[in-house]
Amino acid sequence: MALETYKRASSSYIPEASLPTEILAVLPADSFLQLELAYKITCHAYSQQVSRLENDAQQMQTTIVQNQQHIKSLERRVTSMETDMAEHQQRARQSVAEQHKLVAEKNALIETVKRLNRELAKLEHFKKSLLQQLQDDEQSDGVGGFAPSLAAVDLTTERLVSEVLQSADNIAAAAAAASTGDAAGQHAYGQQLQQQDARQQQQGGSWGGGLKSSPPQTGGLGAGEG
């Protein structure tokens, strides 16, 4: 009685296999053979699982390498685009600087043209006044020395025009140097303008006095020719 109780108690700790009838029908009768078969089945399942995980790991490694190559390609493109952007910015800054330089040169040339127009207008007025003065003096003194007087007027006019053109060239050169942002060029440009203003004032005074002093001189030329 006690032995049967012990067998029932000990057998209660062993779990009963819940296998289908078809599997139980093909299993060997010996328990050791069943354990050996179970071991082989476990090893086969384990190897298959390891192979599947290795394949997954290899695919993931390949994907990682491809992603890294794509990242490097994108980084190279970003670097190239940054270089192009820096070059475009440099060109834009150079274009803006050249535009400012051209605007400054344009303004300087406009100012020079205005000064030249004023100088030429003064020269034309001076020439007309001088010719009228000489004609009046020659008509009163005689017509013998009119041609030499006209030659003297043309020489004086050419000399004044050459002085004006030389002054304009100096002003234009100083303006071009000042437009580059050079401090020495700007100082030279200011000095040229001051000298031009002083020369205009001096020539204005000399022209007014020349109209009064020129007739006796041309009269002397006429008398010498006569």
Contacts in CASP RR format, 6 or more apart in sequence:
PFRMAT RR
TARGET T0000
AUTHOR 0000-0000-0000
METHOD contacts of the structure
MODEL  1
MALETYKRASSSYIPEASLPTEILAVLPADSFLQLELAYKITCHAYSQQV
SRLENDAQQMQTTIVQNQQHIKSLERRVTSMETDMAEHQQRARQSVAEQH
KLVAEKNALIETVKRLNRELAKLEHFKKSLLQQLQDDEQSDGVGGFAPSL
AAVDLTTERLVSEVLQSADNIAAAAAAASTGDAAGQHAYGQQLQQQDARQ
QQQGGSWGGGLKSSPPQTGGLGAGEG
17 24 0 8 1.000
19 27 0 8 1.000
27 34 0 8 1.000
27 37 0 8 1.000
28 34 0 8 1.000
28 37 0 8 1.000
101 179 0 8 1.000
101 180 0 8 1.000
104 175 0 8 1.000
104 178 0 8 1.000
104 179 0 8 1.000
105 175 0 8 1.000
105 176 0 8 1.000
105 179 0 8 1.000
108 171 0 8 1.000
108 172 0 8 1.000
108 175 0 8 1.000
108 176 0 8 1.000
108 178 0 8 1.000
108 179 0 8 1.000
108 189 0 8 1.000
109 172 0 8 1.000
109 175 0 8 1.000
111 171 0 8 1.000
111 175 0 8 1.000
112 168 0 8 1.000
112 171 0 8 1.000
112 172 0 8 1.000
112 175 0 8 1.000
115 168 0 8 1.000
115 171 0 8 1.000
115 196 0 8 1.000
116 164 0 8 1.000
116 165 0 8 1.000
116 168 0 8 1.000
118 200 0 8 1.000
119 164 0 8 1.000
119 168 0 8 1.000
119 200 0 8 1.000
120 161 0 8 1.000
120 164 0 8 1.000
122 200 0 8 1.000
122 203 0 8 1.000
122 204 0 8 1.000
122 207 0 8 1.000
123 157 0 8 1.000
123 160 0 8 1.000
123 161 0 8 1.000
123 164 0 8 1.000
126 157 0 8 1.000
126 160 0 8 1.000
126 207 0 8 1.000
126 211 0 8 1.000
127 153 0 8 1.000
127 157 0 8 1.000
129 211 0 8 1.000
130 153 0 8 1.000
130 156 0 8 1.000
130 210 0 8 1.000
130 211 0 8 1.000
130 214 0 8 1.000
131 150 0 8 1.000
131 153 0 8 1.000
133 211 0 8 1.000
133 214 0 8 1.000
133 215 0 8 1.000
134 146 0 8 1.000
134 149 0 8 1.000
134 150 0 8 1.000
134 153 0 8 1.000
134 214 0 8 1.000
134 215 0 8 1.000
134 218 0 8 1.000
135 146 0 8 1.000
137 215 0 8 1.000
137 218 0 8 1.000
137 219 0 8 1.000
138 144 0 8 1.000
138 145 0 8 1.000
138 146 0 8 1.000
138 149 0 8 1.000
138 218 0 8 1.000
141 219 0 8 1.000
141 222 0 8 1.000
144 222 0 8 1.000
144 225 0 8 1.000
144 226 0 8 1.000
145 218 0 8 1.000
145 219 0 8 1.000
145 221 0 8 1.000
145 222 0 8 1.000
145 225 0 8 1.000
145 226 0 8 1.000
148 218 0 8 1.000
148 221 0 8 1.000
148 222 0 8 1.000
148 225 0 8 1.000
149 218 0 8 1.000
149 219 0 8 1.000
149 221 0 8 1.000
149 222 0 8 1.000
152 218 0 8 1.000
152 221 0 8 1.000
160 203 0 8 1.000
163 199 0 8 1.000
167 192 0 8 1.000
167 195 0 8 1.000
167 196 0 8 1.000
167 199 0 8 1.000
170 192 0 8 1.000
171 189 0 8 1.000
171 192 0 8 1.000
171 193 0 8 1.000
171 196 0 8 1.000
174 185 0 8 1.000
174 188 0 8 1.000
174 189 0 8 1.000
174 190 0 8 1.000
174 191 0 8 1.000
174 192 0 8 1.000
175 189 0 8 1.000
177 184 0 8 1.000
177 185 0 8 1.000
177 186 0 8 1.000
177 188 0 8 1.000
177 189 0 8 1.000
178 185 0 8 1.000
178 186 0 8 1.000
178 188 0 8 1.000
178 189 0 8 1.000
178 190 0 8 1.000
END
